Structures are given as C-alpha cells and as structure tokens.
Amino acid sequence: MSHLSPVAQRLRLTFGKSGPLIYTSNLDTAKIWERVLRRAHLPILYTKGFNTRPRISLAMPLPLGVSSDCEILEISLRERIALRQDELRERLLSVSPAGLTIGAIVEVDKRASNPQALLISAEYRIQFLDEIDGPLLQRKIDKLLSRKSIIVDRVRRRKRSVMDIRPLILGLHLDGSGDLLAHLSIGERGNLRPDHLLEHLGLSQMHHSVHRFKLHMLDD
Amino acid sequence: MVSASIMDPRRIESELERHLLSVEKPGRYVGGEYNSVAKDWAGIDIKVALAFPDIYDLGMSNLGIMNLYNQVNLEPDMLAERVFSPWLDMEALMRERDIPLYSLENKQPVRNFDLLGISLPYEQLYSNAVNLLDLAGLPVLSRDRDESHSLVIAGGHACFNPEPMADFIDAFVIGEGEEIIVEVARAVGKLRGASRQEQLREIAKIQGMYVPRFYDVEYNDDGTVRSISPNQPGFPARVLKRIVVTLPKPFTKFIVPNIDTVHNRAPIEIMRGCTRGCRFCHAGMVTRPVRERPVSEIMSAIAEIVEHTGFEEISLLSLSSSDYAWVEELAEEVNRVYKDAGLSLSLPSLRIESASADLLEKIGGTRRSGFTFAPEAATEKMRDLINKYVPDEQVLQTARDVYSRGWRTIKFYFMIGHPEETVEDVQAIIDLCVKTLAEGTRILGKKATLNVGVSTFIPKPHTPFQWAPQDKRESVDRKQRMLKRQMRRGGMHLRWNNYEDSEFEGWLSRGDRRLGRVIRLAWELGCKFDAWGDQHRHGSWLRAFEESGIDPNFYNFRERDLDEVFPWDHIDVGIHKKFLREDYLMSVKRETRVDCRDKCFACGILPKFAKERSTTEDMAWECPPVKPISERKRGRQAAIPLSAIG
C-alpha cells in the first residue's frame, strides 16, 4: 500500500442484498464489501493515515430488513484493471456471502461527483405476508394521497422539527398481485422511509417485506 | 420450557421473517455468513450442534468453537451447526412465539441434533447454559433426559471442575476437544437406539470423557468432600485430561460475520500452554504441556486466512507470546511479507521487557493497537508470592521504550485481593502506575495515557492457590477505594472488578456438585447473562443459596486444609496435587520457581504423557524429550534464541 497512490480507476457496481444480508446494516455492508474485494484480490486504494480504510462508498443506506437489487457501490482502485464485466462479476460472486448479488459494473470518471449527491428517489415493493383487504387498503391509499400536506414531528440530531412528508410521496399504488408500490423521495430534499410510510397508512402491524428495486439519479 | 411439539425449519424461518425486525441486531439470528457450512440436512448421518452460551457477538470470537466446527464438518458423514444464546429481547420473542432454540445453518431445532456440545470456558456462563437447554426444549437435568433427547456434553476451561454443572450435563470433555469431539460424535452415531445409560457407559470409555452419573460423592460432616469414586466397575478413579500430541494445523476458513462482533478478526494460536508457573494462573496449569507451532505453519496460516476471509486483522495468540521460541523470527517474517499489505497483526501477552517494543514495532501492521502488559503485582513480596517477578525498573524502562516510539497508550493489568496483600502492596501498584505515566508525560506530554485494569484474585482449582481463601468484601472495598481515590487523574484510566462479580465467580470456581441445586434455583429466579455485569443478579443467587441451605462463604473464605479432598480431585489435569501443594507452601514462604524450561520441576505432565511425548519431535514440546539418558542432549536449549530464554 502506498500512501501517495492516486485513484487509478473508479468503478461503480450495482448490487443487491437479500436473504440473511437484509439484516446487515449499512456500515457492516461496507465491511462485507471490503472483505469481498480483498478476497477477490482487487487492488483497492486505501485512505492515508493511522487507521487506513479502503476507499469504497455506498451510495444510499438501505434500511435494515429491506432487500434490494439496485444498490450502488463505488470503489477506487490503486491500479487499473481490465474491465471485463462478466469475468469480474464472477470473480466477486465466487467470494461473496449468500444474499449478495451483483449487477452492472461500469467505470466512472475519476472526478465525477459522488452518487450520494445525485440520488433523488427510490422505488419500493412492499409485499404483505398475510391476506390483505384490498379495497380497504386502496381506500387508505386514496385518503393519504388526497391530503395536501402531512405534517409530522421529527427529531433529528436531537432537534425537533416539523416536516411535510406529503411531497416526499412521489407515487403509491397497489399492483395486480396486491403488493404496494411506493416511490419515495430520498437524499438532500427529504427522506421518507418505507416503514414510516406504512405507519402513516396504519399498516405497520401487518407483516410485510420490503424490496427496493430502483434508485433514481438526477440525470435519469 | 418451550413446548414439546417442535417447529420445523420452514416454520422457524417464517416466524423470523415476520418478527425478527422487532429485536436488536437481528443479524445475530440468521446465519448465512461467508464460510459458514450448511450441509444437506437429510443427507448427513450424525448431527452436532455446537453452542456458545452467550450472544453471537461474543461466541463468534471463540476460537475453540470454530476449531470444533471445523473438525466435525471435515467428516463427510457429520455436520456441525452453531447455536448461541439469544439476547433478552430475542428470548422473549422466542418464548412468546414458541420458537425453539435453533441452529444458524439449517435453522434446525437443537432437539433434532444427536449431540449438543456446550462451550464453558468460564463459570459465568453456567446460568446461560441451563437456559439454553430450556430454550431448546430439553429437560434441563441430565437425569430427566433419555435417549430420545440430544446427548448434552460440555467442555472448556471451566470444565476442569465439572462438578457444579454435573446435574445438567451428560458428559464432560476434560481437556482439549479437537479430536475427542469427533470420537464422541462417532460413538453417539453408533449408539443410536441404545438406552441413554448404555450410551453414556460407552462414551465414558473414551479417554478424556467424564460422566458424572458414574461417580458418587460422599461428604464429611463439616461439608467438605470425603471421597469421589466410581459407582460401577470399569471406570477410572481419576479421569485424565485429553491432549492433542501436536497442535492440529491452524484453522483458517473462519466464518466472516455479516454484522460487527466483539473481536472481528481471525486468531491463530501460535503456542499452547505456558512455562512460567504463575501461581494464580488457571490456564497456565491446565494447558500443559507447552506445544509450539513452527513459524512456517503460522506464516502459511496467515496467508490462508487472508485468502479465505479477507480479514484485515489477525491476532497471534498464546498465553505468553514472548516465550514462543521463535518469536523474533516470526516477527521478522511477518514484517518482511506483510509490511505494506494493509494487514494488521497483533501479538498480545508480551512480557514486560524492551524487546517487546521491538517485536510489536516489527509486527505492528497498520493499526497500532497499543501495548498491554500484566505486571500483576508491584512489591517484591507479592511478586514472589505469585511467582511472577518483574522489577519496577524493568516496567519503567519498558514504558519508556514504548512511549518514546510514539505509542501513546499502555495498558497494565494488576491483581488485588490475595489474602496476604496489605495496603502497602496496593499503594505500590498506585505508585508504579503514577511513575509509569510520568515517564509517558515526560516523553509525549498530555497525549500519554495509561489504562490500568485491576482485577480481583479468585483462587482457581488445579492451581497452587486452590487452598487459599478469597479476599473478603471489606478488604476488597478498602483496596479498591484506595485505587479509585488516587488513580483517577489526567491520562490514567482505571478499571476494576465489581466485588459481587468476583464473589460469584469464586463460588462456582471451587464449587462442588451440591451447587447444581443452587444454579437451578438461580436460573428459575431468572438469573442469566451473569458475565454481563449489569445483568448479574447477586441477590437472586444469594437467595438460591439460602433456599438450598448452602452457605456460599464455605466456598470462598475457608483456608482449605492441606489434606482436603477437593471436589475436582478426580479430574486429572496431569499435574500432581503434591506439586501444587509444594508450590503453595513455597508461596507462603515467598519462595519462587524459575521458568520450567530452565529446570523441570516434575509437575507431573511428563510421566502422565510419557508415551505421547516419546512419539513427538524434541522441538514439539517444551518438556524435555523422553529418551534414554545417554541420548539426552542439550540440543533443545541450543535451538531457542537466547532472548526467548532471557
């Protein structure tokens, strides 16, 4: 490891989490990636200093218990590697824990801004594990969507504030199979988590699973 | 008890899917980690559940469990799966939803395993072990279980006195488990269909296995043990511990946790046992003989661990790393190969000497974890008494060496509470710490820190201090008050043991079979997680003693008669009681013994394991080779670097 080596190459991976990995926090997911990359012998770049850390970053925290197939990981390499996507994916998957999936791997500009800054919204599929009353659920959805504003009290960094979450709901509907599809704002402009949405619908008591299937970026 | 009709794995999974998010750190309860081994349940004959009776975060750092997991899973017709204690919130959920204790790999209820092996490295886990049996839906008492239940065995350092847990465990592994676990599992497989009694009779024939029900205890009127003897022919009067003649190749395919754990790193045992003979040290007595690994074996293990796990931190473990014969070569090699590899290696348990700073500097890796030393005592008297001699000047010189190389933090371990200890001896600890920190401040200014852990002495079975009384509350309180008053100052951080925790550990450490009732009552009163200071309910334990009609002070405060029969005397760790007694009397007279590599004191290990020793290479053990006198050369000594003897 050289303290001076600059970024030789920056890669953006789309990955998914399912099964046991949905119970792994964001911080621990980064740790998993760090070790996967090391097992795969990728020349990761490390930060300088006393406690050196690999230069990798996850674009957007995934709430605990939520599965996904659209997470974004960026890694900085200290030397360039030949990017043969399928081969690299295989190499990573062969040293990955159960529940980790890998989608597209692309090279991004070394000076491109971090994806965190570009993310604006996420789409979730909420599946109910028990029988649901479709029409009742539909009425609840309609009622929520008909409101002009939904003011909630928030405590963030020990500061109380009020916030209107209505504008953060970009889309909400039931699909044919009875799953709830929610398009929610994330990032700088405000973050609405699917579990909070369910609270406002009065549905948090119903057993459900949540899957994030799309992250939208500003340029999309 | 969890209801008898047990859920199948699919039901368990579905319950988890519905409810797991309501508990803290749900990742503890789902398995699926890289390198975990989930074999095809239906296709495997012999099933072993390996339990560590505390939470996942702690149990996953236990090298012993991992070793056994590996040994069993290497057998094609066997599987081993992990079980840990659920934390309080998860236990409540499991009891409410009738979810039985299950294995992480196949989510199989523990009751579906042929064998349940419980790791008991320390006594504070006893209440959790009982709770674990109950959560598994097994009757907690051995006598209430039959061949329809999993056979329950336990092993680990606490089991060198198995008696307090004798009511709950069917059979104990005395000594090292790497080989015996497979032998026991094999036997259990063969004995399917036999009665439990018959199964245990066979298990007891495996060398190193102790089955309490085949031994009767008689007591004297004063409550001491009169005798412990087999109640059936064919069982040995004393159960000799099992050892592995040479250490099996280090385990390297560590399970990589998906959540953060206490020691999120891989350990390699570089040496087992210790030749120092500190009189308070249980591990030093029960892990003899000293066996070392060649440097090449350790180096390949490091490489394999990096390859298999991606861990960024590896810890090279032993009871006394400075005494590892090739420690300098090892440090050189590590430095040569891993200097710039972003890998952090730690070498704990170093001796207090300047050479240690050199060693750690070489091995240091990227994360300088700091220095930990254990002077234990600070006066000549106490150092002689416990047989651990490190002069003040050596402590201070080492501190200077460490601080002047830029390390800011030193950690010291001391021990208080020996009955012979006076306030002057405690004051000397304080003075030495103050002087040490002053050295640091002189070199580094206010950045220098000294962390001091002061534990309370607990006499342990199979050590020279097994005859000694434990210090009483008033005395410990007084000593701790002195420490707190004088050591809470800038740059110094003091930690100490809660008196009640020490008292509790004392009861169980030198306890006898009658404590089974106390443990059961305490568990019924809700005692569990006794190792977690804030969970230990001392009052409930005292009540359990009272209701059992047993005086807890009997175990801690008596000075035992030199001829007393101890509840653990039928457990043979290979060391003569005569040797321990002699050492105890030497301690009373302030006499010391040198490192036994310099002079064999005939502790008993060699005659007990002479046959094993004769099959090993000279270098494999620290004990002298067993050879005809004509062939006994001093070659061994010549091979050790002088500094390692030093």
HADDOCK unambig.tbl for C-alpha pairs under 7 A between the chains (distance, minus, plus):
assign (segid A and resid 1 and name CA) (segid B and resid 340 and name CA) 5.13 0.50 0.50
assign (segid A and resid 1 and name CA) (segid B and resid 341 and name CA) 5.94 0.50 0.50
assign (segid A and resid 1 and name CA) (segid B and resid 342 and name CA) 6.45 0.50 0.50
assign (segid A and resid 20 and name CA) (segid B and resid 30 and name CA) 5.69 0.50 0.50
assign (segid A and resid 20 and name CA) (segid B and resid 31 and name CA) 6.67 0.50 0.50
assign (segid A and resid 20 and name CA) (segid B and resid 32 and name CA) 5.87 0.50 0.50
assign (segid A and resid 23 and name CA) (segid B and resid 26 and name CA) 5.86 0.50 0.50
assign (segid A and resid 23 and name CA) (segid B and resid 27 and name CA) 4.79 0.50 0.50
assign (segid A and resid 24 and name CA) (segid B and resid 27 and name CA) 5.97 0.50 0.50
assign (segid A and resid 24 and name CA) (segid B and resid 258 and name CA) 6.07 0.50 0.50
assign (segid A and resid 24 and name CA) (segid B and resid 259 and name CA) 5.86 0.50 0.50
assign (segid A and resid 28 and name CA) (segid B and resid 258 and name CA) 6.62 0.50 0.50
assign (segid A and resid 28 and name CA) (segid B and resid 259 and name CA) 5.54 0.50 0.50
assign (segid A and resid 28 and name CA) (segid B and resid 260 and name CA) 6.45 0.50 0.50
assign (segid A and resid 32 and name CA) (segid B and resid 258 and name CA) 6.65 0.50 0.50
assign (segid A and resid 35 and name CA) (segid B and resid 309 and name CA) 6.98 0.50 0.50
assign (segid A and resid 35 and name CA) (segid B and resid 310 and name CA) 4.48 0.50 0.50
assign (segid A and resid 35 and name CA) (segid B and resid 311 and name CA) 6.34 0.50 0.50
assign (segid A and resid 36 and name CA) (segid B and resid 310 and name CA) 6.70 0.50 0.50
assign (segid A and resid 38 and name CA) (segid B and resid 310 and name CA) 5.25 0.50 0.50
assign (segid A and resid 39 and name CA) (segid B and resid 307 and name CA) 5.64 0.50 0.50
assign (segid A and resid 39 and name CA) (segid B and resid 308 and name CA) 6.70 0.50 0.50
assign (segid A and resid 39 and name CA) (segid B and resid 309 and name CA) 6.63 0.50 0.50
assign (segid A and resid 39 and name CA) (segid B and resid 310 and name CA) 5.03 0.50 0.50
assign (segid A and resid 50 and name CA) (segid B and resid 366 and name CA) 6.91 0.50 0.50
assign (segid A and resid 50 and name CA) (segid B and resid 367 and name CA) 6.77 0.50 0.50
assign (segid A and resid 51 and name CA) (segid B and resid 366 and name CA) 6.85 0.50 0.50
assign (segid A and resid 51 and name CA) (segid B and resid 367 and name CA) 5.98 0.50 0.50
assign (segid A and resid 65 and name CA) (segid B and resid 21 and name CA) 6.58 0.50 0.50
assign (segid A and resid 96 and name CA) (segid B and resid 34 and name CA) 6.78 0.50 0.50
assign (segid A and resid 97 and name CA) (segid B and resid 33 and name CA) 5.79 0.50 0.50
assign (segid A and resid 97 and name CA) (segid B and resid 34 and name CA) 4.45 0.50 0.50
assign (segid A and resid 98 and name CA) (segid B and resid 32 and name CA) 5.92 0.50 0.50
assign (segid A and resid 98 and name CA) (segid B and resid 33 and name CA) 6.83 0.50 0.50
assign (segid A and resid 98 and name CA) (segid B and resid 34 and name CA) 6.93 0.50 0.50
assign (segid A and resid 207 and name CA) (segid B and resid 18 and name CA) 5.67 0.50 0.50
